[in-house]
Amino acid sequence: MATIPLHPPPANFTAAHALLGRLYLEHRNFLRRLLLKQAIPSRDVDDVVQEVFVTAWRRLECLVMPEQARPWLVVIGLNRASNYRKLARHEREVFTGLAEECPEQGQDDASSPDTLLQAMYGLFRLKRFLLKVGPRIRAVVAPYLEGRSIREIAEALGIKTKTAYARLSLARRHLQTLALA
């Protein structure tokens, strides 16, 4: 167990600072284990734990009794884990080295008439879909299909990331209704 060096508190140090410090030391490892069980990757779990404590700091006045802190932090942690999974669902990871492992397909298969016909029909349906959705949704969907990340698209369009996610979600719902028809 590491010892924490004792420094005099700064002039603006309050009881809330002391409470949050105590909560952090007592519950950090528990929250880390909880978030790992909630399918948060180990590379990101420390960041999510920090987000939990930032949220706890912002809402510290909601904590009535410090003895009830663990269930309160669990609720905050579960909400943060849910938000992380929602945002991570839209992130794309590029796996390197898979091209060497996958067997190459023959060139004659890629240029067969059936494959070309299916590709042309798919492009026709995509063009028709993009014409049906509005220009705001189209401005997000087209770069997304080109492989750009949501953050890049949002920055290029000058909109919030959540707005770009919402427009992409609308496009997916519209696509689902077209698939059912």
N, C-alpha and C positions, 0 to 999 in steps of 0.2 A: 504494500500500500504506500503510495507516494504521499509525502507530506507537502502541504500547501504552504508556501511562504506567507508569513503574516505581515501585511503592510497596513499602515494606518489608513482608515477610510478617507476618501476625498470629502471636501467640505459639503458637497451637495448629496452625500450619501444618506438615504432615508431608510425607514423600517421596511418599506416595500422592496428596496434593493436587497436588504438582508433576507427577507422572506423568499424572494425569487432565487437568490443564491443558495439558500438552504434547500428549496425545492429541486433545483438543478442537481445539486450534489446527491440528494437522496433518491431521485427518481429517474435520472438520466439512463442508467443501465437497464432499468425496467422498461422504459419507453423504447430503448433501442431493441431489446428482445421482442417487444410487442410489435414494433414496426417490421422487424424481420419476418415475423409470423404472418404479417399482412401483405406479404409478397413485395416488399420494397427491397430492391437490390442492395446488397451490402455496400456498394460503392456510393449509394445515395442516402443511406439510412441516417448518417450523421447530419446531413443537411436538413432532412425532414425533422429530426429531433430538434435542431436549432429553430426551425420554423414553429414547432410546437411551443417552445419556450418564448419565442417572440410573440406569438398569439397570446400565451398566458400572461406575458408582461402587459400587453395592451388591455387585457380583460381582468387584471388582477383584482379590481374592485368587485368582480362577480364572485370571488372566492370568499365565502362567509366564514368558514372555519378552516384553518390550515390543516387540520386532521383529515378533512374531506378532500385533500388535494389530489390524491391518487386517482379516484374515479373521475374527477374533473379533468385531469391531464389525459386520462385514457380516452375520454370523449373527444378532446381536442386532437389527440393523436390519431384516432380512427377517422376523424373528418379530414385531417391532413393526408392520411394514407389514401383515402378515397379520392381526394383532389389530385394527388400524385398519379394514381392509376388512370384517372380520366385524361390527364394531360399526356401521360406517357403513351397512351393508346394511339395518339396521333403522331408521335415521333417515329422517324424512320432510322433504322440502323443499317449501315452498309457493312456487310460481312466480306472480308477480304480472304482470298485463298480458296473460295468455293469453286472458282472457275476451273482450277486444276483438278479438283476432285470429281466434277461432273463430266460424264462422257459427252463428247461433242456429237451433236446431231448431224446427220448427213445433209449436204447442201441440197440434194434432190428433194428431201422432205420439206425444206423451207420454201422451195419454189414450185411445189405441186399446185395444180389449179385449185384444188379444194382449200388449201391453206390460204392462197391468195384471195380467193373469193370470200372466205370467212373474215380475213383481215379487212378487205374493202367494205364488207357489210358492217363490221364493227366500227370502222371509221365513219361510215354514213350515219349510223345510229348515234355515235358520239357527236357528230356535227349537228344532227337534228336536236339532240338533247341540249347542247350548248346554245342553240338558237331559241329554245323554249324558255330557258331560265333567264332571269334578268341580267343586266350588265354588271350589277354589283356582285352577284354570285359568280357570274362568268369570269370576272376579274380575279377571283380567288381560285376557281376550279382549274382554269387553263394552266397557270403556273404550277399548281399542285400536281397535275398530271404530267408535267414536264420534269417533276422530281424535286422541285424546290421545297424547302421546309416552310412550315406555317409562319415561323418568325421572320424569315426572309420576305415572304409575301406580305405580311402585315407591315413590315418596315417600308417596303417598296410602295405600298398603297397608302401609307400614312394612317393606318387604322390600328386599333388595339388587337392584340393577339386573340383575345376572347371573341372579338367580332369576326375575325377570320375563321376561327373554329366554328362559330355559329353559322356562318354562311356556308361553310363546307358541310356542316350537318344538314342544313336545309337542302343542299344539292343532293346529299345521299337520300334523304327522305323523298325528294322528288323523283329520284332515280328508282327507288323502291316502288313508288306508285306506278311508274311507267312499266316496271317489270311485271307487276301484278295485272296490268291491263292487257 
